[in-house]
Amino acid sequence: MTISVIGAGPAGSYSAYLLAKEGFNVNIFEEHNIVGKPIQCTGITTSFISNYINTNADFIVNKIDTVRVYSKNNSLEFKLKKKNIVMDRYGMDNYFLNKALDIGAELNVSHRFIGTRDGQITFKNNGKIISLNKEIVVGADGPNSQVAKSFGFIGKKDNLLGLQATIIGEFEEDVFQVFLGNKISPGFFAWIVPENRSRARVGLAVRNSQDKAYFENFIRNQGKVVDRQAGLIPVYNPKMQTEMDSVFLVGDAAGQVKATTGGGILYALMAAEELACALKNHKSYEKGWKKRLGKSLSTHLLLRNCLNRFTDKEYDQLLEMLKHEKVKKLIQDYDREFPIVLLIKLSLFQPGLLRYISKVI
């Protein structure tokens, strides 16, 4: 049985690795000629990534122990019990790819998936059309998944546009900065993620390309822009179909992304584990990943819908509430990957937070 994995990002490569490890014949198809480029990700994760990589690997560019959040007239700073990890995405992508190749998966670059017909999947490679037997297909081909479109997966796809610049300037090496407010990044937030004292990843996300002026305003005066990146950030849809016969969606293609932060690397890796388990044991992949991740993803979505309705004044008030020492300690100690327990405990120490969440319940 041959498994065709479409996309060689972390979701695709880690899926390929786990499936090859289980004895499946795995082929990876990547539309670009170089895996890991173009870069379309900020590359910051929580310490939970240590379950999948060595955090002293050469593609780790920084470790951050402080988060500072700004609203229009307020700010909040807290220390992290476990440091956030900033990665070189090119290096990380190839780390997972090499794991897959080392265990027997095969890579095909410059193969753009274009559709399915008569039990075959079709690619374009250097102008030539190539058709292969379908068997099992794993769509790990990003927010605008052609696999999802071609096979008719059900579920509305909604994406944000992430805009980022690599900037040379003066930065606080250990501080991840977040900027909230409707005049900065309505419907999301802006960020400064330092690689070191003189280089940082600076960006924000917007609802549509007409809002790019927010990005230009934010990066102005931050320093010298040496590179720009852009990419879509899927918004989680709990009704999105991710399994159909012998076709499966993983990672951004499945919308397995935290709506609060736009982060999806860790959830993609966990979903890949559920996929390998499902195929090995002939079980439902969708039931498996939703049991493991669905509640957390829905909680992130609930919080994002709440934050989307905030005024600048409410952001100011929110930061003030979070300054309570017991509240700050909870935020510092709990991993933001899984917010449910944190929310429950926060509501006990600061019941006023519930009035914000009630806006969307």
C-alpha positions as CSV (number, residue, x, y, z in Angstrom):
1,M,0.0,0.0,0.0
2,T,1.5,3.3,-1.1
3,I,0.8,6.6,0.7
4,S,1.3,9.8,-1.2
5,V,2.0,12.8,1.1
6,I,1.3,16.1,-0.6
7,G,3.5,18.8,1.0
8,A,6.9,18.5,2.7
9,G,6.3,21.0,5.5
10,P,6.4,19.8,9.1
11,A,2.9,18.2,8.9
12,G,3.7,16.3,5.7
13,S,7.2,15.3,6.6
14,Y,6.4,14.2,10.1
15,S,3.4,12.2,8.8
16,A,5.7,10.6,6.2
17,Y,8.2,9.7,8.9
18,L,5.6,8.1,11.2
19,L,3.9,6.2,8.4
20,A,7.2,4.9,7.0
21,K,8.2,3.9,10.5
22,E,5.0,1.8,10.5
23,G,6.1,0.0,7.4
24,F,4.1,1.9,4.8
25,N,5.6,2.8,1.4
26,V,5.6,6.6,1.4
27,N,6.2,9.1,-1.3
28,I,6.4,12.8,-0.5
29,F,5.5,15.3,-3.2
30,E,6.6,19.0,-2.8
31,E,5.6,21.7,-5.3
32,H,8.8,23.8,-4.7
33,N,12.2,22.7,-5.8
34,I,13.7,23.5,-2.3
35,V,11.9,22.2,0.9
36,G,11.4,24.9,3.5
37,K,11.3,27.9,1.1
38,P,9.7,30.3,0.7
39,I,9.4,30.9,4.5
40,Q,5.9,31.7,5.6
41,C,6.0,31.4,9.3
42,T,7.3,33.3,12.4
43,G,8.7,30.1,13.8
44,I,8.1,30.6,17.5
45,T,6.6,27.8,19.6
46,T,6.2,26.9,23.2
47,S,8.5,24.6,25.1
48,F,6.2,21.7,24.1
49,I,8.2,21.4,20.9
50,S,10.9,19.7,23.0
51,N,8.8,16.5,22.7
52,Y,9.7,16.5,19.0
53,I,13.1,18.1,18.6
54,N,16.3,18.7,20.5
55,T,16.0,22.3,21.6
56,N,19.8,22.6,21.3
57,A,19.6,21.7,17.6
58,D,21.5,24.0,15.1
59,F,18.2,25.4,13.7
60,I,17.2,26.9,17.1
61,V,18.0,30.6,16.8
62,N,16.8,31.9,20.1
63,K,15.1,31.0,23.4
64,I,12.8,33.6,25.0
65,D,11.8,33.8,28.6
66,T,9.8,37.1,28.7
67,V,6.5,38.1,27.0
68,R,5.5,41.8,27.0
69,V,2.0,42.7,25.8
70,Y,0.9,46.2,24.9
71,S,-2.5,47.7,24.5
72,K,-3.3,51.3,23.6
73,N,-2.8,52.7,27.2
74,N,-1.5,49.7,29.2
75,S,1.2,47.0,29.2
76,L,1.9,43.7,30.9
77,E,5.1,41.7,31.3
78,F,5.5,38.2,32.6
79,K,8.3,35.7,32.8
80,L,7.8,32.2,31.3
81,K,8.5,29.2,33.5
82,K,9.6,27.4,30.3
83,K,11.2,29.3,27.5
84,N,9.6,29.8,24.0
85,I,11.7,28.5,21.2
86,V,12.4,30.5,18.0
87,M,13.4,28.3,15.1
88,D,14.8,28.7,11.6
89,R,11.9,27.3,9.6
90,Y,14.1,26.1,6.7
91,G,16.2,24.1,9.1
92,M,13.2,22.7,11.0
93,D,11.4,21.7,7.9
94,N,14.4,19.8,6.6
95,Y,15.0,18.2,10.1
96,F,11.6,16.5,9.8
97,L,12.1,15.8,6.1
98,N,15.4,14.0,6.8
99,K,13.8,11.9,9.5
100,A,11.3,10.7,6.9
101,L,14.0,10.1,4.2
102,D,16.3,8.3,6.7
103,I,13.6,5.7,7.4
104,G,12.7,5.1,3.8
105,A,10.3,7.7,2.5
106,E,11.0,9.1,-1.0
107,L,11.0,12.8,-1.9
108,N,9.8,14.2,-5.2
109,V,10.4,18.0,-5.5
110,S,8.9,20.3,-8.2
111,H,5.7,18.2,-8.2
112,R,2.6,20.4,-7.9
113,F,-0.5,18.5,-7.2
114,I,-3.3,19.5,-9.6
115,G,-6.1,17.1,-9.1
116,T,-7.6,13.6,-9.2
117,R,-9.4,11.7,-12.0
118,D,-10.3,8.1,-12.6
119,G,-8.6,6.8,-9.5
120,Q,-5.4,8.6,-10.1
121,I,-3.7,11.7,-8.7
122,T,-2.1,14.1,-11.1
123,F,1.0,16.4,-10.7
124,K,2.7,18.9,-12.9
125,N,6.5,18.5,-13.0
126,N,8.5,20.9,-15.1
127,G,5.7,21.3,-17.5
128,K,4.9,17.6,-17.8
129,I,1.7,16.0,-16.4
130,I,2.3,12.9,-14.3
131,S,-0.5,10.6,-13.1
132,L,-0.1,8.0,-10.4
133,N,-2.4,5.5,-8.7
134,K,-4.3,7.1,-5.9
135,E,-4.3,4.5,-3.0
136,I,-3.9,6.6,0.1
137,V,-3.4,10.4,0.0
138,V,-2.3,12.8,2.8
139,G,-3.0,16.4,2.1
140,A,-0.5,18.5,4.0
141,D,-0.4,21.2,1.4
142,G,-1.3,24.3,3.4
143,P,-4.3,26.6,3.9
144,N,-5.4,26.6,0.3
145,S,-5.1,22.9,0.1
146,Q,-5.6,21.7,-3.5
147,V,-6.1,18.2,-2.1
148,A,-9.1,19.4,-0.1
149,K,-10.5,21.2,-3.2
150,S,-9.9,18.3,-5.6
151,F,-11.5,15.7,-3.4
152,G,-14.4,17.9,-2.4
153,F,-13.9,18.1,1.3
154,I,-16.8,19.8,3.1
155,G,-16.2,22.9,5.2
156,K,-15.7,26.6,4.7
157,K,-12.1,27.8,4.7
158,D,-11.4,31.2,6.2
159,N,-7.8,32.5,6.2
160,L,-6.0,35.5,7.6
161,L,-3.0,37.0,5.8
162,G,0.2,37.0,7.8
163,L,2.7,39.7,6.9
164,Q,6.2,39.7,8.3
165,A,9.6,41.4,7.8
166,T,13.0,40.4,8.9
167,I,14.5,43.6,10.4
168,I,17.9,44.7,11.4
169,G,17.8,47.1,14.4
170,E,18.0,47.1,18.2
171,F,15.9,44.6,20.0
172,E,15.6,43.0,23.5
173,E,16.9,39.5,22.8
174,D,14.9,37.7,25.5
175,V,11.5,39.5,25.0
176,F,8.7,38.5,22.7
177,Q,6.5,41.6,22.2
178,V,2.8,41.5,21.4
179,F,0.8,44.6,20.4
180,L,-3.0,44.7,20.7
181,G,-5.4,47.2,19.3
182,N,-7.8,48.1,16.5
183,K,-5.4,50.7,15.1
184,I,-2.5,48.3,15.0
185,S,-3.9,45.0,13.9
186,P,-7.8,44.8,14.0
187,G,-8.9,41.1,14.4
188,F,-5.5,39.9,15.4
189,F,-2.2,41.3,16.9
190,A,1.2,42.5,15.9
191,W,4.5,40.9,17.1
192,I,8.2,41.4,17.4
193,V,10.1,38.1,17.8
194,P,13.9,38.6,18.2
195,E,16.4,36.3,16.8
196,N,19.1,38.2,18.7
197,R,19.9,41.8,19.7
198,S,20.2,43.1,16.2
199,R,17.7,41.0,14.2
200,A,14.0,40.3,14.6
201,R,10.9,39.0,12.9
202,V,8.3,41.7,12.9
203,G,4.8,41.3,11.6
204,L,1.0,41.1,12.0
205,A,-2.0,39.5,10.4
206,V,-4.9,41.1,8.6
207,R,-8.3,40.0,7.3
208,N,-7.6,40.9,3.7
209,S,-4.9,42.3,1.4
210,Q,-6.6,45.7,1.4
211,D,-5.4,46.1,5.0
212,K,-1.7,45.9,4.3
213,A,-1.3,49.5,5.4
214,Y,-1.4,48.3,9.0
215,F,1.7,46.3,8.4
216,E,3.6,49.1,6.7
217,N,2.7,51.4,9.6
218,F,3.8,48.9,12.2
219,I,7.3,48.1,10.7
220,R,8.0,51.8,10.0
221,N,10.9,53.0,12.2
222,Q,11.6,49.4,13.5
223,G,14.9,49.2,11.6
224,K,16.2,48.2,8.2
225,V,14.0,45.7,6.4
226,V,16.2,42.9,4.8
227,D,13.5,40.5,3.9
228,R,9.7,40.2,3.6
229,Q,7.4,37.2,4.0
230,A,3.7,36.6,3.6
231,G,1.5,33.6,4.1
232,L,-2.1,32.5,4.9
233,I,-3.1,31.6,8.4
234,P,-6.1,29.3,8.5
235,V,-8.9,29.9,11.0
236,Y,-10.0,26.7,12.7
237,N,-13.4,25.5,11.6
238,P,-14.7,22.6,13.8
239,K,-17.0,21.5,11.0
240,M,-14.2,21.1,8.4
241,Q,-14.0,17.6,7.1
242,T,-10.5,16.1,7.3
243,E,-11.1,12.4,6.3
244,M,-12.8,11.0,3.2
245,D,-12.3,7.3,2.2
246,S,-8.6,7.1,1.7
247,V,-7.8,10.8,1.7
248,F,-6.7,12.7,4.9
249,L,-5.9,16.4,5.7
250,V,-3.2,17.3,8.2
251,G,-1.9,20.6,9.6
252,D,-2.8,23.9,7.9
253,A,-4.8,22.0,5.2
254,A,-7.1,20.7,8.0
255,G,-7.2,24.1,9.7
256,Q,-5.5,22.6,12.8
257,V,-4.3,26.0,14.0
258,K,-4.7,28.0,17.2
259,A,-7.1,30.9,16.4
260,T,-5.7,33.0,19.2
261,T,-2.1,33.0,17.9
262,G,-2.1,31.5,14.4
263,G,0.4,28.8,15.6
264,G,0.0,25.4,14.1
265,I,3.3,23.6,14.1
266,L,2.7,21.6,17.3
267,Y,-0.9,20.7,16.5
268,A,0.2,19.5,13.1
269,L,2.8,17.2,14.6
270,M,0.2,15.8,17.1
271,A,-2.3,15.3,14.2
272,A,0.3,13.5,12.3
273,E,0.7,11.1,15.2
274,E,-3.1,10.5,15.2
275,L,-3.0,9.8,11.5
276,A,-0.3,7.2,11.8
277,C,-2.1,5.6,14.6
278,A,-5.4,5.5,12.7
279,L,-3.9,4.0,9.5
280,K,-2.0,1.4,11.5
281,N,-5.0,0.3,13.5
282,H,-7.7,0.9,10.9
283,K,-9.5,3.5,13.0
284,S,-11.0,6.9,12.3
285,Y,-8.3,9.6,12.0
286,E,-10.8,12.4,12.4
287,K,-12.2,11.0,15.6
288,G,-8.7,10.5,16.9
289,W,-7.3,14.0,16.3
290,K,-10.6,15.7,17.5
291,K,-10.5,13.7,20.7
292,R,-7.0,14.8,21.3
293,L,-7.0,18.4,20.0
294,G,-10.6,19.4,19.3
295,K,-11.5,20.9,22.6
296,S,-8.3,23.0,22.7
297,L,-8.8,24.2,19.2
298,S,-12.4,25.1,19.9
299,T,-11.3,27.0,23.0
300,H,-8.8,29.0,21.1
301,L,-11.5,29.8,18.5
302,L,-13.9,30.9,21.3
303,L,-11.2,33.2,22.7
304,R,-10.4,34.7,19.2
305,N,-14.1,35.4,18.6
306,C,-14.2,37.1,22.0
307,L,-11.0,39.2,21.3
308,N,-12.3,40.2,17.8
309,R,-15.0,42.2,19.6
310,F,-12.7,44.0,21.9
311,T,-12.4,47.8,21.9
312,D,-9.1,49.4,22.7
313,K,-10.5,50.3,26.1
314,E,-11.4,46.7,26.8
315,Y,-7.9,45.6,25.9
316,D,-6.6,48.1,28.4
317,Q,-9.0,46.7,31.1
318,L,-8.0,43.1,30.2
319,L,-4.3,43.8,30.8
320,E,-5.1,45.5,34.1
321,M,-7.0,42.4,35.2
322,L,-4.1,40.1,34.3
323,K,-1.7,42.1,36.5
324,H,-3.1,40.3,39.6
325,E,0.0,38.4,40.9
326,K,-1.8,35.0,41.1
327,V,-3.1,35.5,37.6
328,K,0.3,36.3,36.3
329,K,1.8,33.2,37.9
330,L,-0.8,31.1,36.2
331,I,0.0,32.5,32.8
332,Q,3.7,32.0,33.4
333,D,3.3,28.4,34.5
334,Y,0.7,27.1,32.1
335,D,1.5,26.1,28.5
336,R,-0.7,28.2,26.0
337,E,-1.0,25.2,23.8
338,F,-3.8,23.8,25.9
339,P,-5.9,26.7,27.3
340,I,-8.8,25.0,28.9
341,V,-7.4,24.3,32.4
342,L,-5.8,27.8,32.4
343,L,-9.1,29.5,31.6
344,I,-10.8,27.6,34.4
345,K,-8.2,28.6,36.9
346,L,-8.0,32.2,35.6
347,S,-11.8,32.6,36.1
348,L,-11.5,31.5,39.7
349,F,-8.8,34.1,40.5
350,Q,-10.3,36.8,38.2
351,P,-14.0,36.3,37.7
352,G,-14.3,39.6,35.8
353,L,-12.7,37.8,32.8
354,L,-15.9,35.8,32.3
355,R,-17.8,38.9,31.2
356,Y,-15.6,39.1,28.1
357,I,-16.1,35.5,27.1
358,S,-19.8,35.8,27.6
359,K,-19.9,38.1,24.6
360,V,-19.7,35.1,22.2
361,I,-21.3,32.3,24.3
